[in-house]
Amino acid sequence: MPAPKVASVEEFFARLEPHQRPHLTRLRALSLEGCEGTEIGEALKFNFPAYAARTMAWTLQSFKNHCAIRFPVVFFADWREKAAETGLDVIEGSIKIRWDEEVPETLIREIIAARVADYQAGNTAWSVPGQYDGTKK
């Protein structure tokens, strides 16, 4: 069953279960820290907090057994192995963090900083090259 629709990022966080709040609040803080001084800001996209300017740079997601921080698959490919070395579950574009696992703050900061630099260098597409790049045609 899909999550109920929320009207804002604040509502998303207000609706979290007590066991979900610490992880997602920490990921939010790391995300906002990484956005400071850039055009990237927090917004609600697809019912999840997203960090975006013209297009999304990354998102936070909440599920029954875990949360995730999700990046474009093409960008994350260079980070997948390093993220997997933490012992966390890593899938296409995402680091999954179970509620009983620690948030890998140093790694998340590093990836967010790299994604911000990547985004500012013009790599704003969420999907693979050749697909929608966020510009109107």
Stockholm file with secondary structure:
# STOCKHOLM 1.0

chainA/1-137         MPAPKVASVEEFFARLEPHQRPHLTRLRALSLEGCEGTEIGEALKFNFPAYAARTMAWTLQSFKNHCAIRFPVVFFADWREKAAETGLDVIEGSIKIRWDEEVPETLIREIIAARVADYQAGNTAWSVPGQYDGTKK
#=GR chainA/1-137 SS CCCCCCSSHHHHHHTCCTTTHHHHHHHHHHHHHHHTTSSCEEEEETTEEEEESSSEEEEEEECSSEEEEECCHHHHTTTHHHHHTTTSEEETTEEEEETTSCCCHHHHHHHHHHHHHHHHTTCCCSSCTTSCCSCCC
#=GC SS_cons         CCCCCCSSHHHHHHTCCTTTHHHHHHHHHHHHHHHTTSSCEEEEETTEEEEESSSEEEEEEECSSEEEEECCHHHHTTTHHHHHTTTSEEETTEEEEETTSCCCHHHHHHHHHHHHHHHHTTCCCSSCTTSCCSCCC
//
